[in-house]
Amino acid sequence: MKTITLGKTGIKVPQNGFGALPIQRVQLEDAVKILRKAYDGGMRFFDTARAYSDSEVKLGAAFGDGYVKREDIIIATKTAAKTPEDFWKDLETSLTNLKTDYIDIYQFHMMGQCYKPGDGTGMYECMVEAKKQGKIRHISGTAHKIGVARELVDSGLYDTLQYPFSYLASDKEIELVKHCTDSGMGFIGMKGLAGGLITHSKAAMAFISQFDGAVPIWGIQREKELDEWLAFMEETPTMDAEIQAFIDKERKELMGEFCRGCGYCMPCTVGIQINQCNRMSLMVRRAPSASWLGEYWQAEMEKINNCVNCGACLSKCPYELDIPNLLKKNLEDYHMVLQKTKAGENYAD
């Protein structure tokens, strides 16, 4: 496994990070077991956020009581605060939850603008003061819109950028990662499996390994998922003709208007589960499960008929998808899948 340096931070970690959003869904004891196994297996970079319910608490339970030396792990967390008052509340809560005196990489979460000194918000000044107090080591941000991400890099004010990145990335997104490296900025790649649409972990790892200075954070919830990534610590996949051909096929199939399932469009004014319903056509084919065709999801998909085209989701989608029309297309395809399934036909045909 390659060791990478996160830009000007000087942080050196294996190119195999732990995304701690999913562990909020498991019991504390199980989460601690998974986190410690990740460390014992060689992972050193752990990413969480205040917004991930009790994820920080679980990280604190796993590592905050002497199981590891604090300097042996890198902890990144995030604040979604929009005011200085909330910034300081979030920071103190995170420090308490994580059972640590400092956070290695503190990130503004899902930035809608690039905070800068003197912009009137006081937010960047909070970061500077927190660093001065020794409560954080590096000032960073996460973004889902490429324009904001590019501005973060160009500003020279941030030490790392976290942005969605997988082998389905556009040419502009690939260029963004290279721009980070050229600017001495570390890159943290989230959503490396495109919200569950990518199921070939070997190809996902081989793709990211091409980018020096980039650390992927794989969302891990189950021990068997962790085992897949830990297996790559000893034998890391590299890009070869077979994997490249597979990725080329995937890109041809999935590039363009598809929902990543991030959920930032939510809540829907009429109760549609947009982040799942908007990609149901892909999920029933790429991650098949009997539950997708069960009574629960049939009822949820029918809610698409209640869409009033209010436009609320359109303004919140980081990928600027035409959500109402995409939902309708998914519902039409879903009906076709149900009909073929009831008739005993292969709905993939």
C-alpha positions in Angstrom: 0.0 0.0 0.0 1.3 3.4 -1.0 1.9 6.0 1.6 0.9 9.5 0.5 1.5 13.0 1.8 -1.5 15.3 2.1 0.0 18.3 0.4 1.5 21.0 2.6 0.1 19.5 5.7 3.0 17.0 5.7 0.6 14.3 7.0 1.7 10.9 5.7 -0.9 8.1 5.7 -1.6 4.9 3.8 -3.7 5.6 0.7 -6.6 3.8 2.4 -8.8 5.8 4.7 -11.8 5.1 6.9 -15.0 7.0 6.2 -17.0 6.9 9.5 -20.4 8.1 8.3 -21.9 4.6 8.1 -20.8 3.5 11.6 -23.6 5.7 13.0 -25.9 2.9 11.9 -24.3 0.2 14.1 -24.2 -0.5 17.8 -21.4 1.1 19.8 -19.7 -2.2 20.6 -19.7 -3.2 16.9 -18.4 0.2 15.8 -15.5 0.1 18.3 -14.6 -3.4 17.1 -14.6 -2.3 13.4 -12.6 0.9 14.1 -10.0 -0.9 16.1 -9.7 -3.6 13.5 -9.2 -0.9 10.8 -6.3 0.5 12.9 -4.8 -2.9 13.6 -5.0 -3.6 9.9 -3.0 -0.5 9.0 -5.5 2.3 8.4 -4.5 5.6 10.0 -6.9 8.2 8.5 -10.3 8.4 10.0 -12.9 11.0 8.8 -16.2 11.9 10.6 -18.4 14.9 11.1 -20.7 16.5 13.7 -23.5 15.9 11.3 -23.0 12.1 11.5 -25.1 11.7 14.7 -22.9 9.6 17.1 -20.0 8.8 14.7 -17.6 11.0 16.6 -18.6 9.4 19.9 -17.8 6.0 18.5 -14.4 7.1 17.3 -13.8 8.5 20.7 -14.8 5.2 22.3 -12.5 3.3 20.0 -9.4 5.5 20.2 -9.8 8.0 23.0 -8.9 5.8 26.0 -5.4 4.8 25.2 -6.0 2.0 22.7 -3.7 4.0 20.3 -1.2 6.8 20.8 -3.0 10.0 19.6 -0.2 10.9 17.3 -0.5 7.6 15.5 -3.8 8.4 13.9 -5.2 11.2 11.8 -8.7 12.4 12.7 -10.6 14.7 10.4 -14.0 16.0 11.3 -16.4 18.7 10.1 -18.6 21.5 11.2 -21.7 22.6 9.3 -21.8 25.8 11.4 -22.8 29.0 9.6 -22.0 31.4 12.5 -19.0 31.8 14.8 -21.1 31.0 17.8 -22.1 27.6 16.3 -18.5 27.0 15.1 -17.2 27.1 18.7 -20.0 25.0 20.0 -19.4 22.4 17.3 -15.6 22.4 17.9 -15.9 21.9 21.7 -18.5 19.1 21.1 -16.3 17.3 18.6 -13.3 17.5 21.0 -15.4 16.1 23.8 -16.9 13.3 21.6 -13.6 12.3 20.1 -11.8 12.4 23.5 -8.9 14.4 22.2 -7.2 17.7 22.7 -6.9 18.5 19.1 -8.3 17.7 15.6 -5.8 17.1 12.8 -8.0 18.3 10.0 -11.0 20.5 10.7 -13.3 21.0 7.8 -16.1 23.3 6.9 -18.8 20.8 5.9 -20.4 21.0 2.4 -19.3 24.6 1.8 -21.7 26.7 -0.3 -19.1 29.5 -0.4 -15.3 29.9 0.1 -14.9 31.5 3.5 -12.1 34.1 3.4 -10.6 36.6 5.9 -12.6 39.8 6.1 -15.6 38.5 4.2 -17.9 39.5 7.0 -18.9 36.1 8.2 -16.1 35.7 10.7 -15.9 32.0 9.9 -12.4 31.8 8.5 -11.2 33.9 11.4 -12.7 31.2 13.7 -10.5 28.6 12.1 -7.4 30.7 12.5 -8.1 31.3 16.1 -8.8 27.6 16.8 -5.5 26.7 15.2 -3.8 29.4 17.3 -5.2 27.8 20.4 -3.9 24.4 19.3 -7.4 22.9 19.0 -7.0 22.1 15.3 -3.9 21.5 13.2 -5.1 22.2 9.7 -7.9 24.4 8.1 -9.9 22.6 5.5 -13.2 22.3 3.7 -15.5 19.9 1.9 -17.6 20.7 -1.2 -19.9 19.1 -3.7 -20.0 21.8 -6.3 -16.9 22.0 -8.5 -17.0 25.8 -8.7 -16.7 26.1 -4.9 -14.1 23.4 -4.8 -12.0 25.1 -7.4 -12.2 28.4 -5.4 -11.1 26.7 -2.3 -8.0 25.4 -4.1 -7.3 28.7 -5.8 -7.6 30.7 -2.6 -4.6 29.2 -1.0 -6.3 29.4 2.4 -7.1 25.7 2.9 -4.8 22.8 3.6 -7.0 20.0 2.2 -10.1 19.7 0.0 -12.6 16.9 0.4 -14.7 16.2 -2.7 -16.6 13.3 -4.3 -14.2 11.3 -6.4 -14.5 7.9 -8.0 -13.8 6.3 -11.4 -17.0 7.9 -12.6 -15.4 11.4 -12.2 -15.7 13.8 -15.0 -12.6 15.2 -16.8 -13.1 18.4 -14.9 -13.1 16.6 -11.5 -9.9 14.6 -12.4 -8.3 17.9 -13.3 -9.4 19.3 -9.9 -7.5 16.6 -8.1 -4.4 17.3 -10.2 -4.8 21.0 -9.5 -4.8 20.2 -5.7 -1.6 18.3 -6.0 0.0 21.0 -8.1 -1.1 23.6 -5.5 0.4 21.7 -2.6 -3.1 20.9 -1.3 -4.1 17.5 0.1 -7.1 15.8 -1.5 -9.6 13.6 0.4 -11.8 11.6 -1.9 -15.3 10.9 -0.6 -18.0 8.8 -2.2 -15.4 6.6 -3.9 -18.2 4.0 -4.5 -20.6 6.6 -5.9 -23.2 6.1 -3.2 -23.2 2.3 -3.7 -23.4 2.2 -7.5 -19.8 1.0 -7.7 -19.5 -2.5 -6.4 -16.0 -3.4 -7.8 -13.6 -2.5 -4.9 -10.5 -3.6 -6.8 -11.3 -1.2 -9.6 -12.1 1.6 -7.2 -8.8 1.2 -5.4 -6.8 0.9 -8.6 -8.3 4.1 -9.9 -7.5 6.2 -6.8 -4.0 4.8 -6.5 -3.1 6.7 -9.7 -3.3 10.0 -7.8 -0.5 10.9 -5.5 -1.5 13.2 -2.7 -5.1 11.8 -2.6 -6.5 9.7 0.2 -9.8 7.9 -0.3 -12.2 7.5 2.6 -14.3 4.3 2.1 -17.6 4.4 3.9 -17.5 1.3 6.1 -20.4 -0.2 8.2 -19.7 -3.9 8.3 -16.7 -6.0 9.2 -16.8 -7.8 5.9 -16.6 -4.5 4.0 -13.6 -3.5 6.1 -11.9 -6.8 5.2 -12.1 -6.0 1.5 -10.2 -2.7 2.0 -7.7 -4.2 4.5 -6.8 -6.9 2.0 -5.4 -4.2 -0.2 -2.9 -3.1 2.4 -0.7 -6.1 1.4 -1.7 -6.4 -2.3 -2.8 -3.1 -3.6 -4.6 -3.3 -7.0 -3.0 -1.3 -9.8 -4.4 -0.2 -13.1 -4.0 -2.7 -15.8 -5.7 -3.3 -19.1 -8.4 -5.5 -17.7 -9.4 -3.0 -15.0 -9.2 -0.1 -17.4 -11.5 -1.9 -19.8 -14.0 -2.5 -17.0 -13.8 1.1 -15.9 -14.3 2.3 -19.5 -17.5 0.2 -19.7 -18.8 1.5 -16.4 -18.2 5.1 -17.4 -20.0 4.6 -20.6 -23.0 3.1 -18.8 -23.1 5.6 -15.9 -21.6 8.9 -16.8 -24.0 11.7 -17.1 -27.3 12.3 -15.2 -27.3 9.8 -12.3 -28.1 10.4 -8.7 -25.2 9.9 -6.2 -27.6 9.5 -3.3 -26.0 12.2 -1.2 -29.4 13.4 0.2 -28.7 17.1 0.1 -31.9 17.6 -1.9 -33.9 16.4 1.2 -36.4 16.8 2.7 -38.9 16.7 -0.1 -42.0 18.9 0.4 -44.3 16.0 -0.4 -42.3 13.3 1.4 -40.5 11.6 -1.6 -37.3 9.8 -0.6 -35.5 11.5 -3.5 -32.0 10.2 -2.7 -33.2 6.6 -3.2 -36.1 6.9 -5.6 -34.0 9.0 -8.0 -31.6 6.2 -8.6 -33.8 3.1 -8.2 -33.3 2.0 -11.8 -29.6 1.7 -11.2 -30.0 0.1 -7.7 -32.3 -2.7 -8.8 -29.7 -3.7 -11.5 -26.4 -3.0 -9.8 -27.2 -3.8 -6.2 -30.2 -6.1 -6.6 -32.2 -6.9 -3.5 -35.7 -8.3 -3.1 -36.5 -5.4 -0.8 -36.3 -2.9 -3.6 -39.4 -4.6 -5.2 -41.2 -5.1 -1.9 -44.3 -3.3 -0.7 -42.4 -0.6 1.2 -40.4 0.6 -1.8 -43.4 0.2 -4.1 -45.3 2.6 -1.9 -42.3 5.0 -1.7 -41.9 5.0 -5.5 -45.6 5.8 -6.0 -45.0 9.0 -4.0 -43.3 10.3 -7.1 -46.7 10.9 -8.5 -47.3 13.5 -5.8 -44.4 15.7 -7.1 -45.7 19.3 -7.4 -42.6 20.6 -9.2 -42.0 23.1 -6.4 -38.3 23.3 -7.4 -37.0 23.1 -3.8 -34.8 20.0 -4.7 -33.4 21.7 -7.8 -31.8 24.5 -5.9 -30.1 22.1 -3.4 -28.7 19.5 -5.7 -24.9 19.8 -5.9 -24.9 18.1 -9.3 -27.6 20.3 -10.8 -29.7 17.3 -11.8 -33.2 17.7 -13.3 -34.7 15.9 -10.3 -38.4 16.0 -11.1 -37.9 14.5 -14.6 -35.3 12.0 -13.4 -37.8 10.8 -10.7 -40.5 10.3 -13.4 -38.1 8.3 -15.5 -37.2 6.1 -12.5 -40.8 5.5 -11.7 -41.6 4.5 -15.3 -38.6 2.1 -15.3 -39.6 0.7 -11.9 -43.1 -0.1 -13.2 -41.5 -2.0 -16.1 -39.3 -3.9 -13.7 -42.3 -4.9 -11.5 -44.3 -6.1 -14.5 -41.4 -8.2 -15.9 -40.7 -9.6 -12.4 -44.3 -10.7 -12.0 -44.2 -12.3 -15.4 -41.1 -14.2 -14.5 -39.0 -12.3 -17.1 -35.5 -10.9 -16.7 -36.0 -7.2 -16.1 -32.4 -6.4 -17.1 -33.2 -7.2 -20.7 
